[in-house]
Amino acid sequence: MKLYDFDGMFDKKLSDYISKNVGKFKEEEWEDMIPGMYAKFGDTVIKSLGVSPNAYYAAMSSEELIKCLRAHVKNDVPVSEFLCKAIESRTECADMLIPLLESGDEKLKSYVVNILGADKKAIPVYMRLITGDADEDFKNQCADFIKENADLVIESAIENYKNGVEKPLMLEILSKVTARDDRVFDILIKEFRGGDDVPMLAGYLAAYGDERALPYLMDKIDEENIPYVEFQELKYAIEALGGEYSKQRDFSGDEYYELIHSHGAPSADIFEAFTKGASENKN
């Protein structure tokens, strides 16, 4: 099977085009244009092949597409979006991809997860993978898709949590469950009441959306000497669950409070950006 680096071909054409049009467009304009140019390239006939990238893959059988993906990864030839989309377009390819998730090639598994995405057939396999010895980036990649289908894995997530297996990930997954389940609620409350990372755990309660958590959040936010960061996240969680906290609190001397107000900007806006950044770093 002949492997083609279509992304490399596109990069060369793009480089030539940019060189011929220096100064015509701003950097932001180039960024807006490139995705459309890439999509157009997919339907452009390459003279040396006599076929476009999309047509090249469309002519393959599903088995050949999977074989092609494996060959690209094995031979370190860049995998183009055209190949990935061709595989995604064949419903039967999902069944062929799932066994590859349990192969030993980490790079191949990462491509497979990206292609399968939140396919319900893959979710149980993702759950097994995140409890194994895969690297953290791969586990988080799987977890992102699991969270979109958290209701499918309630039982295994609870079991893993009870056994101390990947507890942080299990809590995050359980917070995304949409079904009202007392076991899930009790776990999230237990962790909130006994955990150290109050902002994160309050966020899990907000994400789960069970208003029974309001009294626990109210008790916590009323504590004296509560840090400003915790106060703001608790206030957000309370409001997300339909509650309201209107007591005036004095945070003079708090490091983050002073930092925010020293910049003379609305505290809620800055705090939101601060907590969002912290959350993204954790994920």
C-alpha positions as protocol buffer text, in pm:
chain_id: "A"
residue {
  index: 1
  type: MET
  ca { x: 0 y: 0 z: 0 }
}
residue {
  index: 2
  type: LYS
  ca { x: 138 y: 337 z: -104 }
}
residue {
  index: 3
  type: LEU
  ca { x: 131 y: 598 z: 172 }
}
residue {
  index: 4
  type: TYR
  ca { x: 105 y: 966 z: 88 }
}
residue {
  index: 5
  type: ASP
  ca { x: 185 y: 1261 z: 311 }
}
residue {
  index: 6
  type: PHE
  ca { x: -104 y: 1478 z: 198 }
}
residue {
  index: 7
  type: ASP
  ca { x: -49 y: 1723 z: 483 }
}
residue {
  index: 8
  type: GLY
  ca { x: 312 y: 1768 z: 371 }
}
residue {
  index: 9
  type: MET
  ca { x: 192 y: 1833 z: 16 }
}
residue {
  index: 10
  type: PHE
  ca { x: -55 y: 2091 z: 142 }
}
residue {
  index: 11
  type: ASP
  ca { x: 207 y: 2261 z: 358 }
}
residue {
  index: 12
  type: LYS
  ca { x: 435 y: 2300 z: 56 }
}
residue {
  index: 13
  type: LYS
  ca { x: 158 y: 2448 z: -160 }
}
residue {
  index: 14
  type: LEU
  ca { x: 57 y: 2677 z: 125 }
}
residue {
  index: 15
  type: SER
  ca { x: 416 y: 2794 z: 177 }
}
residue {
  index: 16
  type: ASP
  ca { x: 448 y: 2870 z: -196 }
}
residue {
  index: 17
  type: TYR
  ca { x: 118 y: 3058 z: -196 }
}
residue {
  index: 18
  type: ILE
  ca { x: 213 y: 3264 z: 110 }
}
residue {
  index: 19
  type: SER
  ca { x: 549 y: 3352 z: -46 }
}
residue {
  index: 20
  type: LYS
  ca { x: 374 y: 3481 z: -358 }
}
residue {
  index: 21
  type: ASN
  ca { x: 128 y: 3687 z: -154 }
}
residue {
  index: 22
  type: VAL
  ca { x: 351 y: 3840 z: 111 }
}
residue {
  index: 23
  type: GLY
  ca { x: 191 y: 4146 z: 266 }
}
residue {
  index: 24
  type: LYS
  ca { x: -150 y: 4092 z: 112 }
}
residue {
  index: 25
  type: PHE
  ca { x: -309 y: 3951 z: 426 }
}
residue {
  index: 26
  type: LYS
  ca { x: -267 y: 3997 z: 799 }
}
residue {
  index: 27
  type: GLU
  ca { x: -169 y: 3703 z: 1020 }
}
residue {
  index: 28
  type: GLU
  ca { x: -526 y: 3671 z: 1154 }
}
residue {
  index: 29
  type: GLU
  ca { x: -660 y: 3667 z: 799 }
}
residue {
  index: 30
  type: TRP
  ca { x: -425 y: 3385 z: 705 }
}
residue {
  index: 31
  type: GLU
  ca { x: -544 y: 3190 z: 1010 }
}
residue {
  index: 32
  type: ASP
  ca { x: -905 y: 3231 z: 898 }
}
residue {
  index: 33
  type: MET
  ca { x: -825 y: 3131 z: 540 }
}
residue {
  index: 34
  type: ILE
  ca { x: -611 y: 2822 z: 595 }
}
residue {
  index: 35
  type: PRO
  ca { x: -887 y: 2579 z: 710 }
}
residue {
  index: 36
  type: GLY
  ca { x: -1088 y: 2658 z: 397 }
}
residue {
  index: 37
  type: MET
  ca { x: -779 y: 2617 z: 179 }
}
residue {
  index: 38
  type: TYR
  ca { x: -709 y: 2280 z: 341 }
}
residue {
  index: 39
  type: ALA
  ca { x: -1068 y: 2164 z: 278 }
}
residue {
  index: 40
  type: LYS
  ca { x: -1041 y: 2275 z: -85 }
}
residue {
  index: 41
  type: PHE
  ca { x: -711 y: 2090 z: -120 }
}
residue {
  index: 42
  type: GLY
  ca { x: -891 y: 1770 z: -21 }
}
residue {
  index: 43
  type: ASP
  ca { x: -1094 y: 1789 z: -342 }
}
residue {
  index: 44
  type: THR
  ca { x: -807 y: 1907 z: -563 }
}
residue {
  index: 45
  type: VAL
  ca { x: -669 y: 1654 z: -809 }
}
residue {
  index: 46
  type: ILE
  ca { x: -297 y: 1599 z: -754 }
}
residue {
  index: 47
  type: LYS
  ca { x: -135 y: 1563 z: -1096 }
}
residue {
  index: 48
  type: SER
  ca { x: 118 y: 1300 z: -992 }
}
residue {
  index: 49
  type: LEU
  ca { x: -164 y: 1082 z: -856 }
}
residue {
  index: 50
  type: GLY
  ca { x: -446 y: 1171 z: -1092 }
}
residue {
  index: 51
  type: VAL
  ca { x: -684 y: 1187 z: -797 }
}
residue {
  index: 52
  type: SER
  ca { x: -769 y: 1415 z: -504 }
}
residue {
  index: 53
  type: PRO
  ca { x: -691 y: 1315 z: -142 }
}
residue {
  index: 54
  type: ASN
  ca { x: -1060 y: 1265 z: -63 }
}
residue {
  index: 55
  type: ALA
  ca { x: -1115 y: 1056 z: -377 }
}
residue {
  index: 56
  type: TYR
  ca { x: -805 y: 852 z: -302 }
}
residue {
  index: 57
  type: TYR
  ca { x: -946 y: 737 z: 31 }
}
residue {
  index: 58
  type: ALA
  ca { x: -1305 y: 711 z: -94 }
}
residue {
  index: 59
  type: ALA
  ca { x: -1190 y: 441 z: -336 }
}
residue {
  index: 60
  type: MET
  ca { x: -1063 y: 223 z: -51 }
}
residue {
  index: 61
  type: SER
  ca { x: -1264 y: -40 z: 130 }
}
residue {
  index: 62
  type: SER
  ca { x: -1319 y: 1 z: 504 }
}
residue {
  index: 63
  type: GLU
  ca { x: -1060 y: -268 z: 572 }
}
residue {
  index: 64
  type: GLU
  ca { x: -809 y: -87 z: 353 }
}
residue {
  index: 65
  type: LEU
  ca { x: -871 y: 241 z: 536 }
}
residue {
  index: 66
  type: ILE
  ca { x: -794 y: 82 z: 872 }
}
residue {
  index: 67
  type: LYS
  ca { x: -487 y: -88 z: 728 }
}
residue {
  index: 68
  type: CYS
  ca { x: -380 y: 247 z: 585 }
}
residue {
  index: 69
  type: LEU
  ca { x: -413 y: 419 z: 923 }
}
residue {
  index: 70
  type: ARG
  ca { x: -204 y: 152 z: 1091 }
}
residue {
  index: 71
  type: ALA
  ca { x: 61 y: 176 z: 820 }
}
residue {
  index: 72
  type: HIS
  ca { x: 80 y: 554 z: 851 }
}
residue {
  index: 73
  type: VAL
  ca { x: 140 y: 531 z: 1224 }
}
residue {
  index: 74
  type: LYS
  ca { x: 383 y: 240 z: 1200 }
}
residue {
  index: 75
  type: ASN
  ca { x: 592 y: 414 z: 932 }
}
residue {
  index: 76
  type: ASP
  ca { x: 565 y: 757 z: 1095 }
}
residue {
  index: 77
  type: VAL
  ca { x: 390 y: 911 z: 795 }
}
residue {
  index: 78
  type: PRO
  ca { x: 163 y: 1202 z: 904 }
}
residue {
  index: 79
  type: VAL
  ca { x: -205 y: 1103 z: 927 }
}
residue {
  index: 80
  type: SER
  ca { x: -413 y: 1357 z: 737 }
}
residue {
  index: 81
  type: GLU
  ca { x: -759 y: 1476 z: 829 }
}
residue {
  index: 82
  type: PHE
  ca { x: -873 y: 1337 z: 495 }
}
residue {
  index: 83
  type: LEU
  ca { x: -791 y: 982 z: 606 }
}
residue {
  index: 84
  type: CYS
  ca { x: -952 y: 1031 z: 947 }
}
residue {
  index: 85
  type: LYS
  ca { x: -1272 y: 1169 z: 795 }
}
residue {
  index: 86
  type: ALA
  ca { x: -1288 y: 886 z: 544 }
}
residue {
  index: 87
  type: ILE
  ca { x: -1276 y: 638 z: 833 }
}
residue {
  index: 88
  type: GLU
  ca { x: -1532 y: 835 z: 1035 }
}
residue {
  index: 89
  type: SER
  ca { x: -1772 y: 826 z: 740 }
}
residue {
  index: 90
  type: ARG
  ca { x: -1789 y: 445 z: 743 }
}
residue {
  index: 91
  type: THR
  ca { x: -2007 y: 321 z: 1029 }
}
residue {
  index: 92
  type: GLU
  ca { x: -1856 y: -27 z: 1004 }
}
residue {
  index: 93
  type: CYS
  ca { x: -1510 y: 113 z: 1077 }
}
residue {
  index: 94
  type: ALA
  ca { x: -1595 y: 166 z: 1443 }
}
residue {
  index: 95
  type: ASP
  ca { x: -1605 y: -209 z: 1506 }
}
residue {
  index: 96
  type: MET
  ca { x: -1266 y: -243 z: 1337 }
}
residue {
  index: 97
  type: LEU
  ca { x: -1112 y: 41 z: 1536 }
}
residue {
  index: 98
  type: ILE
  ca { x: -1221 y: -63 z: 1886 }
}
residue {
  index: 99
  type: PRO
  ca { x: -985 y: -367 z: 1906 }
}
residue {
  index: 100
  type: LEU
  ca { x: -695 y: -132 z: 1822 }
}
residue {
  index: 101
  type: LEU
  ca { x: -761 y: 58 z: 2144 }
}
residue {
  index: 102
  type: GLU
  ca { x: -614 y: -231 z: 2337 }
}
residue {
  index: 103
  type: SER
  ca { x: -306 y: -267 z: 2117 }
}
residue {
  index: 104
  type: GLY
  ca { x: 31 y: -166 z: 2253 }
}
residue {
  index: 105
  type: ASP
  ca { x: 89 y: 130 z: 2019 }
}
residue {
  index: 106
  type: GLU
  ca { x: 15 y: 447 z: 2216 }
}
residue {
  index: 107
  type: LYS
  ca { x: 26 y: 675 z: 1911 }
}
residue {
  index: 108
  type: LEU
  ca { x: -219 y: 456 z: 1719 }
}
residue {
  index: 109
  type: LYS
  ca { x: -453 y: 442 z: 2018 }
}
residue {
  index: 110
  type: SER
  ca { x: -456 y: 821 z: 2037 }
}
residue {
  index: 111
  type: TYR
  ca { x: -561 y: 846 z: 1672 }
}
residue {
  index: 112
  type: VAL
  ca { x: -827 y: 581 z: 1725 }
}
residue {
  index: 113
  type: VAL
  ca { x: -975 y: 769 z: 2023 }
}
residue {
  index: 114
  type: ASN
  ca { x: -987 y: 1090 z: 1821 }
}
residue {
  index: 115
  type: ILE
  ca { x: -1168 y: 915 z: 1537 }
}
residue {
  index: 116
  type: LEU
  ca { x: -1412 y: 721 z: 1755 }
}
residue {
  index: 117
  type: GLY
  ca { x: -1480 y: 1018 z: 1980 }
}
residue {
  index: 118
  type: ALA
  ca { x: -1784 y: 963 z: 2202 }
}
residue {
  index: 119
  type: ASP
  ca { x: -1903 y: 653 z: 2015 }
}
residue {
  index: 120
  type: LYS
  ca { x: -2106 y: 459 z: 2273 }
}
residue {
  index: 121
  type: LYS
  ca { x: -1944 y: 131 z: 2172 }
}
residue {
  index: 122
  type: ALA
  ca { x: -1604 y: 267 z: 2273 }
}
residue {
  index: 123
  type: ILE
  ca { x: -1700 y: 406 z: 2615 }
}
residue {
  index: 124
  type: PRO
  ca { x: -1660 y: 78 z: 2812 }
}
residue {
  index: 125
  type: VAL
  ca { x: -1317 y: 29 z: 2656 }
}
residue {
  index: 126
  type: TYR
  ca { x: -1217 y: 384 z: 2745 }
}
residue {
  index: 127
  type: MET
  ca { x: -1315 y: 309 z: 3105 }
}
residue {
  index: 128
  type: ARG
  ca { x: -1083 y: 8 z: 3112 }
}
residue {
  index: 129
  type: LEU
  ca { x: -801 y: 210 z: 2959 }
}
residue {
  index: 130
  type: ILE
  ca { x: -812 y: 494 z: 3211 }
}
residue {
  index: 131
  type: THR
  ca { x: -768 y: 247 z: 3496 }
}
residue {
  index: 132
  type: GLY
  ca { x: -457 y: 99 z: 3336 }
}
residue {
  index: 133
  type: ASP
  ca { x: -99 y: 222 z: 3303 }
}
residue {
  index: 134
  type: ALA
  ca { x: -154 y: 458 z: 3008 }
}
residue {
  index: 135
  type: ASP
  ca { x: -2 y: 806 z: 3033 }
}
residue {
  index: 136
  type: GLU
  ca { x: -206 y: 1088 z: 3185 }
}
residue {
  index: 137
  type: ASP
  ca { x: -265 y: 1272 z: 2856 }
}
residue {
  index: 138
  type: PHE
  ca { x: -418 y: 962 z: 2701 }
}
residue {
  index: 139
  type: LYS
  ca { x: -632 y: 896 z: 3009 }
}
residue {
  index: 140
  type: ASN
  ca { x: -763 y: 1252 z: 2999 }
}
residue {
  index: 141
  type: GLN
  ca { x: -832 y: 1216 z: 2628 }
}
residue {
  index: 142
  type: CYS
  ca { x: -1047 y: 910 z: 2698 }
}
residue {
  index: 143
  type: ALA
  ca { x: -1209 y: 1072 z: 3002 }
}
residue {
  index: 144
  type: ASP
  ca { x: -1327 y: 1369 z: 2798 }
}
residue {
  index: 145
  type: PHE
  ca { x: -1539 y: 1139 z: 2583 }
}
residue {
  index: 146
  type: ILE
  ca { x: -1650 y: 926 z: 2877 }
}
residue {
  index: 147
  type: LYS
  ca { x: -1790 y: 1238 z: 3045 }
}
residue {
  index: 148
  type: GLU
  ca { x: -2017 y: 1293 z: 2744 }
}
residue {
  index: 149
  type: ASN
  ca { x: -2171 y: 951 z: 2817 }
}
residue {
  index: 150
  type: ALA
  ca { x: -2127 y: 934 z: 3194 }
}
residue {
  index: 151
  type: ASP
  ca { x: -2465 y: 767 z: 3250 }
}
residue {
  index: 152
  type: LEU
  ca { x: -2336 y: 460 z: 3066 }
}
residue {
  index: 153
  type: VAL
  ca { x: -2058 y: 401 z: 3318 }
}
residue {
  index: 154
  type: ILE
  ca { x: -2217 y: 483 z: 3656 }
}
residue {
  index: 155
  type: GLU
  ca { x: -2165 y: 133 z: 3795 }
}
residue {
  index: 156
  type: SER
  ca { x: -1801 y: 99 z: 3693 }
}
residue {
  index: 157
  type: ALA
  ca { x: -1721 y: 455 z: 3802 }
}
residue {
  index: 158
  type: ILE
  ca { x: -1869 y: 395 z: 4148 }
}
residue {
  index: 159
  type: GLU
  ca { x: -1687 y: 62 z: 4176 }
}
residue {
  index: 160
  type: ASN
  ca { x: -1355 y: 220 z: 4078 }
}
residue {
  index: 161
  type: TYR
  ca { x: -1410 y: 504 z: 4324 }
}
residue {
  index: 162
  type: LYS
  ca { x: -1482 y: 263 z: 4611 }
}
residue {
  index: 163
  type: ASN
  ca { x: -1168 y: 66 z: 4526 }
}
residue {
  index: 164
  type: GLY
  ca { x: -956 y: 381 z: 4510 }
}
residue {
  index: 165
  type: VAL
  ca { x: -887 y: 338 z: 4140 }
}
residue {
  index: 166
  type: GLU
  ca { x: -830 y: 674 z: 3964 }
}
residue {
  index: 167
  type: LYS
  ca { x: -1049 y: 849 z: 4221 }
}
residue {
  index: 168
  type: PRO
  ca { x: -1000 y: 1203 z: 4083 }
}
residue {
  index: 169
  type: LEU
  ca { x: -1109 y: 1093 z: 3736 }
}
residue {
  index: 170
  type: MET
  ca { x: -1399 y: 893 z: 3874 }
}
residue {
  index: 171
  type: LEU
  ca { x: -1527 y: 1196 z: 4066 }
}
residue {
  index: 172
  type: GLU
  ca { x: -1508 y: 1409 z: 3754 }
}
residue {
  index: 173
  type: ILE
  ca { x: -1698 y: 1146 z: 3555 }
}
residue {
  index: 174
  type: LEU
  ca { x: -1963 y: 1100 z: 3826 }
}
residue {
  index: 175
  type: SER
  ca { x: -2021 y: 1477 z: 3833 }
}
residue {
  index: 176
  type: LYS
  ca { x: -2131 y: 1453 z: 3469 }
}
residue {
  index: 177
  type: VAL
  ca { x: -2395 y: 1185 z: 3531 }
}
residue {
  index: 178
  type: THR
  ca { x: -2739 y: 1322 z: 3441 }
}
residue {
  index: 179
  type: ALA
  ca { x: -2944 y: 1057 z: 3624 }
}
residue {
  index: 180
  type: ARG
  ca { x: -3037 y: 1134 z: 3984 }
}
residue {
  index: 181
  type: ASP
  ca { x: -2864 y: 861 z: 4180 }
}
residue {
  index: 182
  type: ASP
  ca { x: -2828 y: 879 z: 4559 }
}
residue {
  index: 183
  type: ARG
  ca { x: -2500 y: 690 z: 4542 }
}
residue {
  index: 184
  type: VAL
  ca { x: -2348 y: 953 z: 4315 }
}
residue {
  index: 185
  type: PHE
  ca { x: -2484 y: 1238 z: 4529 }
}
residue {
  index: 186
  type: ASP
  ca { x: -2352 y: 1081 z: 4849 }
}
residue {
  index: 187
  type: ILE
  ca { x: -2003 y: 1035 z: 4699 }
}
residue {
  index: 188
  type: LEU
  ca { x: -1984 y: 1394 z: 4578 }
}
residue {
  index: 189
  type: ILE
  ca { x: -2106 y: 1529 z: 4911 }
}
residue {
  index: 190
  type: LYS
  ca { x: -1866 y: 1308 z: 5106 }
}
residue {
  index: 191
  type: GLU
  ca { x: -1572 y: 1432 z: 4901 }
}
residue {
  index: 192
  type: PHE
  ca { x: -1686 y: 1794 z: 4927 }
}
residue {
  index: 193
  type: ARG
  ca { x: -1715 y: 1779 z: 5306 }
}
residue {
  index: 194
  type: GLY
  ca { x: -1384 y: 1602 z: 5356 }
}
residue {
  index: 195
  type: GLY
  ca { x: -1173 y: 1718 z: 5061 }
}
residue {
  index: 196
  type: ASP
  ca { x: -912 y: 1991 z: 5046 }
}
residue {
  index: 197
  type: ASP
  ca { x: -980 y: 2127 z: 4697 }
}
residue {
  index: 198
  type: VAL
  ca { x: -1303 y: 2310 z: 4777 }
}
residue {
  index: 199
  type: PRO
  ca { x: -1331 y: 2504 z: 4446 }
}
residue {
  index: 200
  type: MET
  ca { x: -1300 y: 2186 z: 4238 }
}
residue {
  index: 201
  type: LEU
  ca { x: -1534 y: 1980 z: 4455 }
}
residue {
  index: 202
  type: ALA
  ca { x: -1792 y: 2258 z: 4466 }
}
residue {
  index: 203
  type: GLY
  ca { x: -1768 y: 2267 z: 4088 }
}
residue {
  index: 204
  type: TYR
  ca { x: -1850 y: 1897 z: 4076 }
}
residue {
  index: 205
  type: LEU
  ca { x: -2163 y: 1957 z: 4282 }
}
residue {
  index: 206
  type: ALA
  ca { x: -2263 y: 2239 z: 4048 }
}
residue {
  index: 207
  type: ALA
  ca { x: -2203 y: 2016 z: 3747 }
}
residue {
  index: 208
  type: TYR
  ca { x: -2412 y: 1733 z: 3892 }
}
residue {
  index: 209
  type: GLY
  ca { x: -2697 y: 1977 z: 3944 }
}
residue {
  index: 210
  type: ASP
  ca { x: -2870 y: 1826 z: 4247 }
}
residue {
  index: 211
  type: GLU
  ca { x: -3015 y: 2110 z: 4455 }
}
residue {
  index: 212
  type: ARG
  ca { x: -2992 y: 1894 z: 4769 }
}
residue {
  index: 213
  type: ALA
  ca { x: -2630 y: 2007 z: 4781 }
}
residue {
  index: 214
  type: LEU
  ca { x: -2732 y: 2366 z: 4861 }
}
residue {
  index: 215
  type: PRO
  ca { x: -2733 y: 2334 z: 5245 }
}
residue {
  index: 216
  type: TYR
  ca { x: -2382 y: 2187 z: 5238 }
}
residue {
  index: 217
  type: LEU
  ca { x: -2258 y: 2467 z: 5013 }
}
residue {
  index: 218
  type: MET
  ca { x: -2427 y: 2729 z: 5232 }
}
residue {
  index: 219
  type: ASP
  ca { x: -2267 y: 2589 z: 5547 }
}
residue {
  index: 220
  type: LYS
  ca { x: -1925 y: 2595 z: 5385 }
}
residue {
  index: 221
  type: ILE
  ca { x: -1950 y: 2946 z: 5242 }
}
residue {
  index: 222
  type: ASP
  ca { x: -2056 y: 3080 z: 5584 }
}
residue {
  index: 223
  type: GLU
  ca { x: -1733 y: 2962 z: 5748 }
}
residue {
  index: 224
  type: GLU
  ca { x: -1509 y: 3235 z: 5888 }
}
residue {
  index: 225
  type: ASN
  ca { x: -1170 y: 3297 z: 5726 }
}
residue {
  index: 226
  type: ILE
  ca { x: -1276 y: 3126 z: 5405 }
}
residue {
  index: 227
  type: PRO
  ca { x: -1032 y: 3218 z: 5123 }
}
residue {
  index: 228
  type: TYR
  ca { x: -1168 y: 3446 z: 4852 }
}
residue {
  index: 229
  type: VAL
  ca { x: -1108 y: 3187 z: 4579 }
}
residue {
  index: 230
  type: GLU
  ca { x: -1316 y: 2931 z: 4766 }
}
residue {
  index: 231
  type: PHE
  ca { x: -1586 y: 3187 z: 4841 }
}
residue {
  index: 232
  type: GLN
  ca { x: -1630 y: 3280 z: 4476 }
}
residue {
  index: 233
  type: GLU
  ca { x: -1644 y: 2919 z: 4357 }
}
residue {
  index: 234
  type: LEU
  ca { x: -1893 y: 2828 z: 4630 }
}
residue {
  index: 235
  type: LYS
  ca { x: -2106 y: 3129 z: 4538 }
}
residue {
  index: 236
  type: TYR
  ca { x: -2102 y: 3019 z: 4175 }
}
residue {
  index: 237
  type: ALA
  ca { x: -2204 y: 2663 z: 4271 }
}
residue {
  index: 238
  type: ILE
  ca { x: -2489 y: 2793 z: 4487 }
}
residue {
  index: 239
  type: GLU
  ca { x: -2620 y: 3010 z: 4205 }
}
residue {
  index: 240
  type: ALA
  ca { x: -2581 y: 2726 z: 3953 }
}
residue {
  index: 241
  type: LEU
  ca { x: -2812 y: 2515 z: 4171 }
}
residue {
  index: 242
  type: GLY
  ca { x: -3074 y: 2789 z: 4192 }
}
residue {
  index: 243
  type: GLY
  ca { x: -2971 y: 2930 z: 4529 }
}
residue {
  index: 244
  type: GLU
  ca { x: -2853 y: 3275 z: 4632 }
}
residue {
  index: 245
  type: TYR
  ca { x: -2592 y: 3406 z: 4873 }
}
residue {
  index: 246
  type: SER
  ca { x: -2616 y: 3777 z: 4948 }
}
residue {
  index: 247
  type: LYS
  ca { x: -2427 y: 3823 z: 5275 }
}
residue {
  index: 248
  type: GLN
  ca { x: -2154 y: 4086 z: 5263 }
}
residue {
  index: 249
  type: ARG
  ca { x: -1809 y: 3949 z: 5345 }
}
residue {
  index: 250
  type: ASP
  ca { x: -1480 y: 4128 z: 5410 }
}
residue {
  index: 251
  type: PHE
  ca { x: -1182 y: 3980 z: 5227 }
}
residue {
  index: 252
  type: SER
  ca { x: -932 y: 4253 z: 5303 }
}
residue {
  index: 253
  type: GLY
  ca { x: -588 y: 4097 z: 5332 }
}
residue {
  index: 254
  type: ASP
  ca { x: -672 y: 3796 z: 5116 }
}
residue {
  index: 255
  type: GLU
  ca { x: -396 y: 3750 z: 4858 }
}
residue {
  index: 256
  type: TYR
  ca { x: -619 y: 3691 z: 4556 }
}
residue {
  index: 257
  type: TYR
  ca { x: -875 y: 3949 z: 4661 }
}
residue {
  index: 258
  type: GLU
  ca { x: -605 y: 4216 z: 4689 }
}
residue {
  index: 259
  type: LEU
  ca { x: -450 y: 4109 z: 4357 }
}
residue {
  index: 260
  type: ILE
  ca { x: -784 y: 4132 z: 4177 }
}
residue {
  index: 261
  type: HIS
  ca { x: -880 y: 4468 z: 4321 }
}
residue {
  index: 262
  type: SER
  ca { x: -537 y: 4615 z: 4269 }
}
residue {
  index: 263
  type: HIS
  ca { x: -600 y: 4582 z: 3895 }
}
residue {
  index: 264
  type: GLY
  ca { x: -918 y: 4783 z: 3923 }
}
residue {
  index: 265
  type: ALA
  ca { x: -1131 y: 4534 z: 3728 }
}
residue {
  index: 266
  type: PRO
  ca { x: -1460 y: 4362 z: 3815 }
}
residue {
  index: 267
  type: SER
  ca { x: -1363 y: 4086 z: 4056 }
}
residue {
  index: 268
  type: ALA
  ca { x: -1606 y: 3826 z: 3918 }
}
residue {
  index: 269
  type: ASP
  ca { x: -1469 y: 3857 z: 3565 }
}
residue {
  index: 270
  type: ILE
  ca { x: -1107 y: 3822 z: 3671 }
}
residue {
  index: 271
  type: PHE
  ca { x: -1189 y: 3537 z: 3906 }
}
residue {
  index: 272
  type: GLU
  ca { x: -1373 y: 3354 z: 3630 }
}
residue {
  index: 273
  type: ALA
  ca { x: -1068 y: 3379 z: 3405 }
}
residue {
  index: 274
  type: PHE
  ca { x: -841 y: 3271 z: 3692 }
}
residue {
  index: 275
  type: THR
  ca { x: -1045 y: 2963 z: 3785 }
}
residue {
  index: 276
  type: LYS
  ca { x: -1100 y: 2869 z: 3421 }
}
residue {
  index: 277
  type: GLY
  ca { x: -727 y: 2870 z: 3361 }
}
residue {
  index: 278
  type: ALA
  ca { x: -664 y: 2662 z: 3670 }
}
residue {
  index: 279
  type: SER
  ca { x: -930 y: 2412 z: 3566 }
}
residue {
  index: 280
  type: GLU
  ca { x: -787 y: 2378 z: 3215 }
}
residue {
  index: 281
  type: ASN
  ca { x: -441 y: 2314 z: 3357 }
}
residue {
  index: 282
  type: LYS
  ca { x: -580 y: 2032 z: 3570 }
}
residue {
  index: 283
  type: ASN
  ca { x: -754 y: 1876 z: 3276 }
}
